[in-house]
Amino acid sequence: MALIHLCVALVLLLAVDAVAGIDQPRREIRFAVAALFPPFQSRDPQGQLVGMHIELGNALCQQLNVRCTWIDQVLVENFNDLDARKFDAIMGIASTPQRRRRVSFTDNLYPFTTRLVAHRASGLMPTTTSLKGKRVGVLLGSNREAFALSQWAREGVIIRSFWLNDELVRSLVAGHIDATLQGSVEIRNVLLDTAAGADFDFLGPAVSAELLGDGIAIALRNTDTALRTELNRALEQLKHNGEYQRILAPYRLDPQ
């Protein structure tokens, strides 16, 4: 009799384990952001997260019928915490070859354009010949920093890295740096569309390189293939129903 009871207990234990092993419906996606980069992600005067990436993430969650949880980070490229499962995804970073060695990415949320910005009268162009000996500001840890250090610094261009765009812009306006290499949307927001940017403009053609990547996407752990599939499907659905176009329209992305 004792043997029978033992067998029954083992069967029940295995049944519980089998149920626990079944994938449960997803109820939440925890997105990491660094809320320091308007118009993509920042905090409004009330302390609420706002910006294009926040709107896109919330729309994706709504499409998937899951809760969106936003986790504010100091660093955008916090892959160690992603691997440690402190969040599920990093919202809105450039999908570059260097980053793809560490994480996987969804389909691009949108393309981006990288431009050189300087005083209109400077005559500078986004070439090493024009920029040799000049001071070019970039954001610390950005794909533009990686590109500039790799391709321009060795040719005599002086690269200055800044933690925040506000610091970079103040240095540019004050003449402490000669130019900046930036994504066109963010530099319009913090400089060119403001009174302080009246004498500054995009100079020369857009800068394209593999190190810069070709679009902004969502970074995921390499093992999270199901989540990547779900997010890609939701993105396509948002494009199909027009919600994607409605969200992006006010941010004036460059046509591709």
BAFI-3210 file (N, C-alpha, C; in Angstrom, 3 decimals, decimal comma, padded with zeros to 6 digits):
// residues 256
n [1|2|3|4|5|6|7|8|9|10|11|12|13|14|15|16|17|18|19|20|21|22|23|24|25|26|27|28|29|30|31|32|33|34|35|36|37|38|39|40|41|42|43|44|45|46|47|48|49|50|51|52|53|54|55|56|57|58|59|60|61|62|63|64|65|66|67|68|69|70|71|72|73|74|75|76|77|78|79|80|81|82|83|84|85|86|87|88|89|90|91|92|93|94|95|96|97|98|99|100|101|102|103|104|105|106|107|108|109|110|111|112|113|114|115|116|117|118|119|120|121|122|123|124|125|126|127|128|129|130|131|132|133|134|135|136|137|138|139|140|141|142|143|144|145|146|147|148|149|150|151|152|153|154|155|156|157|158|159|160|161|162|163|164|165|166|167|168|169|170|171|172|173|174|175|176|177|178|179|180|181|182|183|184|185|186|187|188|189|190|191|192|193|194|195|196|197|198|199|200|201|202|203|204|205|206|207|208|209|210|211|212|213|214|215|216|217|218|219|220|221|222|223|224|225|226|227|228|229|230|231|232|233|234|235|236|237|238|239|240|241|242|243|244|245|246|247|248|249|250|251|252|253|254|255|256]
n.u [000,827|001,920|003,771|002,100|000,972|003,280|003,872|001,629|002,023|004,368|003,478|001,625|003,371|004,969|003,040|002,381|004,819|004,890|002,751|003,667|005,759|004,634|004,330|003,181|000,596|001,761|001,900|003,019|005,372|008,548|010,063|013,187|014,466|016,418|015,686|016,470|016,640|015,085|013,416|012,662|012,623|011,850|011,177|008,215|007,148|005,619|006,820|006,236|006,861|007,524|007,408|008,484|009,413|008,228|005,521|005,386|006,153|004,067|001,926|002,602|002,415|-000,303|-001,369|-000,596|-001,981|-000,944|000,572|002,476|005,533|007,724|011,141|013,395|016,619|020,108|022,046|021,790|022,626|022,474|023,312|024,114|022,285|020,047|020,661|020,644|018,003|016,597|014,952|012,920|013,448|015,211|014,253|014,306|017,083|020,014|020,490|023,303|026,233|028,131|026,588|024,833|026,335|026,048|023,314|019,952|017,774|014,620|012,634|013,366|012,185|012,036|013,754|016,843|018,639|021,943|023,688|026,018|026,316|026,856|028,063|026,641|028,362|030,773|031,609|032,184|032,378|031,178|033,646|036,903|038,968|037,943|037,351|039,640|041,627|039,575|037,054|034,734|031,614|030,010|027,512|028,047|028,671|027,069|026,066|027,102|029,348|030,934|031,398|032,703|035,028|036,257|036,537|037,093|038,723|041,274|042,188|042,846|040,767|039,295|037,625|034,991|033,272|030,026|027,836|025,146|022,779|022,103|024,374|026,222|025,135|025,254|028,021|028,603|027,218|028,571|031,033|032,968|033,231|033,454|031,624|028,928|028,081|025,151|021,916|019,342|016,723|016,832|018,728|017,492|015,396|016,660|018,293|018,317|015,668|015,280|015,708|018,399|019,648|019,686|021,812|022,935|023,182|022,389|025,181|026,560|026,179|024,110|025,556|026,624|027,252|028,361|028,911|027,217|024,746|021,427|018,956|016,531|015,730|014,321|016,075|016,812|017,208|019,202|017,991|015,291|013,312|010,573|009,376|010,511|009,321|006,617|006,651|007,496|005,332|003,285|004,185|003,930|001,146|000,409|001,335|-000,337|-002,893|-002,726|-001,976|000,729|001,722|000,354|001,510|004,218|004,143|004,187|006,872|008,536|010,285|013,047|012,490|012,989]
n.v [-001,206|001,190|001,490|001,966|004,435|006,000|005,902|007,184|009,754|010,479|010,570|012,691|014,780|014,925|015,690|018,256|019,549|019,368|020,999|023,426|023,840|024,589|027,186|030,217|032,637|035,817|038,555|041,001|043,441|044,534|047,399|048,949|052,235|055,212|058,075|060,645|061,833|063,741|064,142|061,539|059,997|061,136|063,038|064,732|067,953|067,035|064,732|062,469|059,846|060,611|060,897|059,745|057,048|056,078|056,298|054,544|052,104|051,762|051,508|049,133|047,327|047,571|046,544|043,913|043,248|043,390|044,473|047,442|048,106|050,538|051,035|053,136|053,946|054,683|054,277|053,775|051,549|049,058|046,194|044,216|044,239|043,574|040,929|039,891|039,786|041,938|043,542|043,213|044,132|046,603|049,721|051,237|051,641|052,035|049,595|048,184|046,579|045,968|045,940|043,900|041,684|041,155|041,181|040,492|041,949|043,526|043,989|047,045|049,918|052,420|054,253|056,161|059,266|060,415|063,360|066,065|068,905|072,353|075,763|077,902|079,522|078,238|076,471|073,786|070,264|066,853|065,261|063,784|065,335|067,949|068,185|067,757|068,408|069,802|070,145|067,804|067,127|064,412|062,110|060,339|056,891|056,442|055,350|057,125|058,107|055,777|055,444|057,897|057,822|055,583|056,053|058,778|059,942|058,810|060,082|062,584|064,146|065,752|064,281|064,891|063,722|063,709|063,553|064,330|065,732|068,404|069,474|069,142|070,770|073,328|073,636|073,702|076,009|077,887|077,805|076,041|073,573|072,603|071,395|068,991|065,539|064,047|062,473|063,411|064,093|064,429|066,522|068,612|069,020|069,825|071,941|073,113|073,878|075,843|079,156|079,513|078,077|079,461|080,259|077,922|074,826|071,850|070,540|069,585|066,235|063,478|061,198|057,965|054,678|051,379|051,077|052,912|051,818|051,131|051,784|052,266|050,107|047,515|046,136|042,815|039,866|037,245|034,774|035,234|034,616|034,269|036,576|038,502|037,785|038,284|041,083|042,032|041,228|042,730|045,308|045,353|045,169|047,608|049,344|048,597|049,301|052,028|053,327|053,459|055,335|057,585|058,037|058,588|060,830|063,569|063,854|064,308|062,640|061,973|061,527|058,394]
n.w [000,000|000,809|-001,218|-003,392|-002,668|-002,783|-005,512|-006,585|-005,510|-006,826|-009,472|-009,317|-008,659|-010,952|-012,747|-011,859|-012,315|-015,084|-015,853|-014,868|-016,570|-018,930|-021,284|-020,097|-020,808|-021,907|-019,738|-019,238|-020,375|-019,726|-020,298|-020,717|-020,489|-021,034|-019,689|-020,805|-023,196|-025,110|-028,298|-027,843|-025,428|-022,283|-019,287|-018,378|-016,949|-014,818|-014,148|-015,592|-017,946|-021,299|-024,910|-028,206|-028,225|-025,908|-026,510|-028,708|-027,500|-025,607|-027,368|-028,698|-026,568|-025,978|-028,336|-028,065|-025,873|-023,251|-020,162|-019,966|-018,519|-017,411|-017,043|-015,779|-016,775|-016,192|-018,126|-021,621|-023,093|-021,492|-021,260|-019,511|-017,345|-018,782|-019,536|-016,989|-016,456|-015,371|-016,723|-019,695|-022,256|-024,205|-025,064|-028,151|-029,497|-031,569|-034,027|-034,345|-035,835|-033,822|-031,464|-032,083|-031,673|-029,023|-028,314|-029,505|-032,004|-032,652|-035,666|-037,423|-035,793|-036,883|-039,467|-039,277|-039,561|-039,726|-039,095|-039,673|-037,676|-037,518|-037,159|-039,562|-041,066|-040,934|-042,870|-042,683|-043,430|-043,423|-043,467|-043,090|-044,033|-043,988|-041,268|-039,821|-037,019|-035,878|-033,312|-032,481|-031,192|-029,553|-028,328|-025,346|-025,431|-027,612|-030,949|-032,788|-031,443|-031,380|-034,116|-034,775|-033,173|-034,210|-036,998|-037,503|-035,488|-035,702|-037,900|-037,170|-036,233|-033,500|-030,952|-028,797|-026,051|-024,613|-021,818|-021,807|-024,136|-023,710|-022,472|-024,526|-026,557|-025,349|-025,267|-028,004|-028,901|-027,387|-028,552|-027,728|-028,831|-032,300|-033,956|-034,192|-034,309|-035,033|-034,533|-036,716|-035,840|-033,017|-032,721|-034,012|-032,235|-029,810|-030,546|-033,334|-033,836|-032,024|-030,536|-029,930|-031,876|-034,246|-035,892|-036,711|-038,577|-040,560|-042,161|-045,212|-046,666|-045,411|-043,058|-043,579|-042,490|-041,643|-038,926|-037,777|-038,011|-039,339|-038,466|-035,788|-033,139|-030,995|-028,356|-027,344|-025,271|-026,632|-026,486|-026,369|-028,448|-028,890|-027,812|-029,482|-031,924|-031,304|-030,826|-033,330|-034,886|-033,710|-034,326|-037,115|-037,252|-036,091|-038,050|-040,114|-039,189|-038,957|-036,611|-036,041|-037,936|-037,036|-034,525|-035,144|-036,814|-035,647|-035,019|-037,124|-038,751|-040,911|-044,401|-046,077]
ca.u [000,000|002,839|004,353|001,069|000,891|004,478|003,737|000,638|002,655|005,309|002,682|001,097|004,494|005,334|001,961|002,541|005,985|004,541|001,916|004,530|006,660|003,910|004,451|001,993|000,394|002,528|001,049|003,748|006,681|009,302|010,941|014,171|014,785|017,154|014,753|017,280|016,869|013,938|011,991|012,412|012,200|012,223|010,093|007,568|007,234|004,956|007,607|005,760|007,635|006,907|008,277|008,110|009,641|007,237|004,258|005,483|006,137|002,711|001,068|002,936|001,839|-001,751|-001,648|-000,381|-002,849|-000,108|000,897|003,798|006,223|008,890|012,226|014,308|018,016|021,116|022,697|020,928|023,149|022,687|023,102|024,317|021,019|019,144|021,002|020,273|016,531|016,015|013,883|012,775|013,859|015,665|013,428|014,772|018,508|020,474|020,881|024,612|026,913|028,765|025,556|024,229|027,160|025,640|021,864|019,191|016,939|013,399|012,684|013,542|011,003|012,072|015,121|017,323|019,655|023,024|024,139|026,943|025,720|027,853|027,703|026,467|029,500|032,020|032,005|032,608|031,710|031,400|034,778|038,092|039,763|037,359|037,253|040,943|041,983|038,360|036,480|033,386|030,934|029,121|026,967|028,781|028,056|026,180|026,637|027,911|030,647|031,705|031,820|033,661|036,304|036,856|036,805|037,548|039,775|042,594|042,572|043,159|039,592|039,249|036,285|034,617|032,069|029,195|026,845|023,807|022,689|022,091|025,771|026,844|024,622|025,830|029,421|028,601|026,804|029,621|032,250|033,945|033,421|033,215|030,523|028,438|027,535|023,916|020,696|018,725|015,523|017,160|019,428|016,481|014,620|017,403|019,060|017,986|014,323|015,245|016,330|019,851|020,171|019,415|023,008|023,465|022,409|023,004|026,164|026,964|025,208|023,987|026,690|026,184|028,319|027,885|029,018|026,101|023,509|020,503|017,647|016,318|014,950|014,224|017,077|016,298|018,142|019,246|017,124|013,874|012,811|009,111|009,059|010,868|008,268|005,402|006,820|007,505|003,964|002,529|004,635|003,272|-000,266|000,292|001,504|-001,512|-004,096|-002,489|-001,545|002,169|001,888|-000,165|002,478|005,472|003,960|004,630|008,311|009,215|011,394|013,486|012,058|014,062]
ca.v [000,000|002,338|001,640|002,568|005,848|006,651|006,028|008,226|011,033|010,799|010,939|014,028|015,707|015,081|016,428|019,664|020,053|019,492|022,190|024,591|024,006|025,101|028,629|030,951|033,845|036,972|039,563|042,251|043,656|045,531|048,134|049,855|053,451|056,257|059,186|061,856|062,144|064,186|063,875|060,102|059,597|062,094|063,228|066,036|068,651|066,247|063,537|061,338|059,525|061,046|060,819|058,838|055,653|055,721|056,110|053,319|050,960|051,589|051,012|047,722|046,576|047,550|045,630|042,556|043,082|043,173|045,670|048,038|048,631|051,286|051,049|054,221|053,557|055,713|053,949|053,205|050,238|048,309|044,793|043,342|044,121|042,830|039,516|039,516|039,756|043,029|043,986|042,295|044,715|047,993|050,381|052,303|051,920|051,718|048,203|048,221|045,272|045,757|045,577|042,609|040,609|040,938|041,021|040,442|043,128|043,425|044,775|048,463|050,737|053,495|054,572|057,435|059,936|061,028|064,560|066,997|070,210|073,358|077,127|077,998|080,191|077,486|075,772|072,421|069,153|065,608|064,510|063,928|066,449|069,189|068,210|067,517|069,449|070,389|069,450|067,328|066,580|063,256|061,625|059,223|055,579|056,385|054,785|058,165|058,129|054,625|055,742|059,002|057,388|054,577|056,503|060,166|060,305|058,384|060,990|063,897|064,862|065,710|063,850|065,220|062,977|064,376|062,688|064,782|066,629|069,792|069,863|069,211|071,946|074,524|073,734|074,082|077,406|078,712|077,716|075,138|072,562|073,201|070,731|067,791|064,487|063,777|062,077|064,663|064,415|064,935|067,806|069,632|069,259|070,503|073,097|073,797|074,451|076,798|080,451|079,376|077,404|080,247|080,370|076,578|074,053|070,641|070,850|068,416|065,145|062,549|060,284|056,570|053,714|050,189|051,301|053,734|051,086|051,680|052,040|052,133|048,898|047,104|045,125|041,701|038,753|036,370|033,618|035,625|034,621|034,410|037,986|039,215|037,496|038,986|042,518|042,278|041,089|043,888|046,473|045,272|045,463|049,049|049,980|048,270|050,008|053,465|053,875|053,729|056,592|058,661|058,296|059,134|062,057|064,834|063,888|064,759|061,785|062,227|060,507|057,515]
ca.w [000,000|000,863|-002,552|-004,250|-002,303|-003,290|-006,966|-006,830|-005,193|-007,898|-010,652|-009,085|-008,715|-012,355|-013,407|-011,481|-013,040|-016,500|-016,003|-014,639|-017,704|-020,077|-021,404|-019,700|-021,615|-021,448|-019,121|-019,036|-020,989|-018,978|-021,195|-020,143|-021,236|-020,325|-019,945|-020,856|-024,607|-025,885|-028,097|-027,851|-024,090|-021,246|-018,322|-018,445|-015,657|-013,786|-013,878|-016,377|-019,142|-022,545|-026,072|-029,273|-027,842|-024,903|-027,229|-029,497|-026,597|-025,073|-028,450|-028,906|-025,448|-026,159|-029,435|-027,558|-024,698|-022,067|-019,412|-020,192|-017,341|-017,855|-016,057|-016,148|-016,602|-016,409|-019,393|-022,653|-023,512|-020,257|-021,644|-018,353|-016,627|-019,662|-019,358|-015,622|-016,443|-014,609|-017,621|-020,833|-023,526|-024,194|-026,071|-029,016|-029,691|-032,921|-034,249|-034,996|-035,820|-032,528|-030,495|-032,460|-031,121|-027,640|-028,156|-030,756|-032,206|-033,441|-036,891|-037,134|-035,511|-037,875|-039,888|-038,764|-040,365|-038,954|-039,800|-039,041|-037,401|-037,147|-037,531|-041,017|-041,703|-040,722|-044,089|-042,389|-044,092|-042,668|-044,007|-042,249|-044,563|-043,496|-039,810|-039,172|-036,069|-035,322|-032,159|-032,816|-030,031|-029,721|-027,066|-024,760|-025,576|-028,777|-032,166|-033,422|-030,774|-031,862|-035,483|-034,815|-032,599|-035,087|-038,355|-037,619|-034,524|-036,190|-038,987|-036,620|-035,744|-032,033|-030,551|-027,433|-025,673|-023,622|-021,194|-022,174|-025,279|-023,243|-022,269|-025,842|-027,263|-024,727|-025,707|-029,412|-029,000|-026,777|-029,342|-027,124|-029,866|-033,614|-034,644|-033,530|-035,158|-034,310|-035,224|-037,157|-035,070|-031,679|-032,750|-034,321|-031,026|-028,746|-031,017|-034,581|-033,770|-030,921|-030,826|-029,826|-033,058|-035,456|-036,747|-036,936|-039,548|-041,096|-043,186|-045,976|-046,770|-044,285|-042,872|-043,549|-042,250|-040,951|-037,488|-037,324|-038,115|-040,337|-037,889|-034,352|-032,872|-029,595|-028,034|-026,553|-025,074|-027,810|-026,288|-026,329|-029,823|-028,887|-027,600|-030,712|-032,903|-030,884|-031,042|-034,772|-035,371|-033,228|-035,093|-038,420|-037,057|-035,891|-039,358|-040,924|-038,727|-039,004|-035,332|-036,164|-038,649|-036,185|-033,461|-035,657|-037,616|-035,045|-034,739|-038,337|-039,172|-042,274|-045,361|-046,525]
c.u [000,867|003,459|003,376|000,974|002,094|004,392|002,751|001,243|003,615|004,574|002,150|002,191|004,922|004,289|002,064|003,708|005,662|003,703|002,758|005,424|005,977|004,038|003,132|001,831|001,160|001,577|001,707|005,009|007,355|010,337|011,898|014,375|015,696|016,432|015,458|017,404|015,581|014,341|011,648|011,916|012,743|011,067|009,529|007,639|006,564|005,690|007,178|006,650|006,855|007,901|007,859|008,302|008,622|005,892|004,273|005,416|004,758|001,765|001,328|002,320|000,323|-002,143|-001,523|-001,227|-002,047|000,134|002,307|004,345|007,522|009,906|013,276|015,735|018,936|021,764|021,687|021,329|023,490|022,416|023,302|023,026|019,961|019,396|020,593|018,765|015,921|014,942|013,915|013,369|014,365|014,995|014,210|016,257|018,918|020,941|022,183|025,260|027,547|027,744|024,925|025,091|026,755|024,164|021,224|018,298|015,655|013,655|012,834|012,209|010,893|013,526|015,563|018,411|020,668|023,598|025,183|026,233|026,822|027,317|027,664|027,702|030,793|032,523|032,434|031,769|032,016|032,446|035,980|038,979|039,264|037,459|038,587|041,306|040,786|037,837|035,024|032,778|030,011|028,586|027,710|028,007|027,155|026,864|027,460|029,282|031,525|032,234|032,922|035,020|037,024|037,339|037,412|038,731|041,164|043,100|042,771|041,969|039,532|037,816|036,072|033,286|031,357|028,139|025,441|023,860|022,697|023,514|026,484|026,426|025,181|027,279|029,520|028,262|027,887|030,932|033,318|034,181|033,005|031,996|030,039|027,919|026,332|022,879|019,896|017,516|015,898|017,859|018,493|015,745|015,367|018,159|018,427|016,601|014,164|015,925|017,853|020,464|020,025|020,600|023,618|022,577|023,108|023,964|026,598|025,902|025,131|025,190|026,145|027,394|027,753|027,900|027,857|024,792|022,584|019,117|017,639|015,380|014,882|015,224|016,499|017,423|018,081|018,279|015,635|013,282|011,296|008,718|009,396|009,793|006,989|005,506|006,844|006,098|003,119|002,907|003,981|001,790|-000,498|000,456|000,260|-002,729|-003,909|-002,005|-000,064|002,403|001,421|000,848|003,707|005,323|004,471|006,145|009,165|010,462|011,767|012,969|013,239|013,796]
c.v [001,264|002,602|002,320|004,071|006,633|006,905|007,144|009,610|011,463|011,247|012,354|015,087|015,977|015,880|017,916|020,284|020,272|020,732|023,451|024,866|024,550|026,620|029,298|032,177|035,027|038,029|040,938|042,260|044,788|046,165|049,019|051,047|054,321|057,559|060,533|062,408|062,509|064,340|062,383|059,596|060,603|062,162|064,636|066,714|067,913|064,954|062,309|061,118|059,928|060,855|059,731|057,380|055,183|055,450|054,814|052,080|050,697|051,047|049,539|046,856|046,472|046,571|044,178|042,246|042,685|044,516|046,136|048,542|049,281|051,389|052,042|053,835|054,765|055,522|053,365|051,755|049,396|046,826|043,838|043,154|043,420|041,330|039,014|039,521|040,802|043,750|043,074|042,828|046,131|048,688|051,434|052,590|051,468|050,270|048,182|046,835|044,955|045,310|044,226|041,429|040,267|040,577|040,843|041,683|042,757|044,037|046,247|049,134|051,871|053,699|055,882|057,971|060,596|062,190|065,316|068,336|071,151|074,733|077,227|078,560|079,393|076,808|074,338|071,403|067,877|064,710|064,731|065,070|067,772|069,310|068,005|068,703|070,130|069,519|069,097|066,658|065,430|062,866|060,385|057,920|055,428|055,712|055,822|058,284|056,990|054,878|056,794|058,587|056,424|055,168|057,905|060,489|059,952|059,257|062,415|064,723|064,681|065,404|064,176|064,532|063,672|063,410|063,021|065,727|068,092|070,314|070,057|070,479|073,239|074,727|074,175|075,560|078,336|078,682|076,830|073,897|073,191|072,620|069,570|066,813|063,922|063,104|063,327|065,053|065,038|066,278|068,922|070,030|070,108|071,747|073,797|074,436|075,454|078,104|080,354|078,773|078,179|080,292|079,010|075,821|072,730|071,061|069,569|067,340|064,321|061,615|058,862|055,666|052,536|050,379|052,115|052,948|051,750|051,947|051,848|050,951|048,651|045,983|044,093|040,713|037,830|035,193|033,954|035,728|034,812|035,876|038,807|039,017|038,263|040,488|042,867|042,196|042,296|045,151|046,494|045,608|046,956|049,815|049,781|049,079|051,526|054,085|054,251|055,090|057,779|059,042|059,023|060,507|063,324|064,967|064,165|063,943|062,104|061,146|059,685|057,032]
c.w [000,000|-000,491|-003,499|-003,970|-002,845|-004,789|-007,325|-006,587|-006,294|-009,155|-010,516|-009,183|-010,150|-013,108|-013,108|-012,228|-014,509|-016,747|-015,849|-015,825|-018,939|-020,116|-021,046|-020,603|-021,029|-020,892|-019,054|-019,887|-020,237|-019,910|-020,397|-021,072|-020,375|-020,648|-019,952|-022,265|-025,332|-027,355|-028,017|-026,497|-023,086|-020,258|-018,442|-017,079|-014,504|-013,461|-014,653|-017,599|-020,395|-023,682|-027,040|-028,880|-026,803|-025,576|-028,033|-028,609|-026,029|-026,127|-028,740|-027,807|-025,592|-027,263|-028,969|-026,328|-023,463|-021,390|-019,774|-018,869|-017,814|-016,728|-016,523|-015,784|-016,773|-017,774|-020,375|-022,934|-022,281|-020,511|-020,471|-017,566|-017,470|-019,511|-017,974|-015,404|-015,512|-015,418|-018,834|-022,124|-023,293|-025,365|-026,839|-029,019|-031,094|-033,000|-035,055|-034,963|-034,471|-031,481|-030,817|-032,031|-029,693|-027,488|-029,523|-030,829|-032,939|-034,818|-036,509|-036,848|-036,515|-038,286|-039,238|-039,686|-039,440|-039,746|-038,984|-038,876|-036,928|-037,513|-039,053|-041,718|-041,617|-041,982|-043,871|-043,150|-043,308|-043,307|-043,100|-042,736|-044,004|-041,977|-039,087|-038,281|-035,425|-034,182|-032,472|-031,594|-030,395|-028,346|-026,610|-024,914|-026,780|-029,962|-032,918|-032,757|-031,285|-033,264|-035,504|-034,259|-033,535|-036,412|-038,442|-036,700|-035,048|-037,342|-038,487|-036,194|-034,221|-031,594|-029,081|-027,110|-024,518|-023,104|-021,671|-023,368|-024,862|-023,052|-023,608|-026,573|-026,671|-025,170|-027,160|-029,568|-028,451|-027,555|-028,744|-027,984|-031,188|-034,320|-033,785|-034,573|-034,423|-035,194|-035,533|-036,309|-033,732|-031,719|-033,193|-033,046|-030,015|-029,214|-032,212|-034,585|-032,631|-031,336|-030,809|-031,083|-034,342|-036,416|-037,095|-037,917|-039,836|-042,204|-043,884|-045,988|-045,485|-044,258|-042,744|-043,368|-041,476|-039,434|-036,933|-037,298|-039,124|-039,763|-036,387|-034,111|-031,371|-029,360|-027,075|-026,266|-026,292|-027,704|-026,372|-027,730|-029,874|-028,718|-028,839|-031,781|-032,584|-031,164|-032,524|-035,354|-034,960|-034,001|-036,469|-038,314|-036,837|-037,201|-040,214|-040,499|-038,627|-037,710|-035,360|-036,829|-037,809|-035,110|-034,003|-036,315|-036,938|-034,888|-035,969|-038,671|-040,609|-043,205|-045,831|-047,944]
res [m|a|l|i|h|l|c|v|a|l|v|l|l|l|a|v|d|a|v|a|g|i|d|q|p|r|r|e|i|r|f|a|v|a|a|l|f|p|p|f|q|s|r|d|p|q|g|q|l|v|g|m|h|i|e|l|g|n|a|l|c|q|q|l|n|v|r|c|t|w|i|d|q|v|l|v|e|n|f|n|d|l|d|a|r|k|f|d|a|i|m|g|i|a|s|t|p|q|r|r|r|r|v|s|f|t|d|n|l|y|p|f|t|t|r|l|v|a|h|r|a|s|g|l|m|p|t|t|t|s|l|k|g|k|r|v|g|v|l|l|g|s|n|r|e|a|f|a|l|s|q|w|a|r|e|g|v|i|i|r|s|f|w|l|n|d|e|l|v|r|s|l|v|a|g|h|i|d|a|t|l|q|g|s|v|e|i|r|n|v|l|l|d|t|a|a|g|a|d|f|d|f|l|g|p|a|v|s|a|e|l|l|g|d|g|i|a|i|a|l|r|n|t|d|t|a|l|r|t|e|l|n|r|a|l|e|q|l|k|h|n|g|e|y|q|r|i|l|a|p|y|r|l|d|p|q]
***
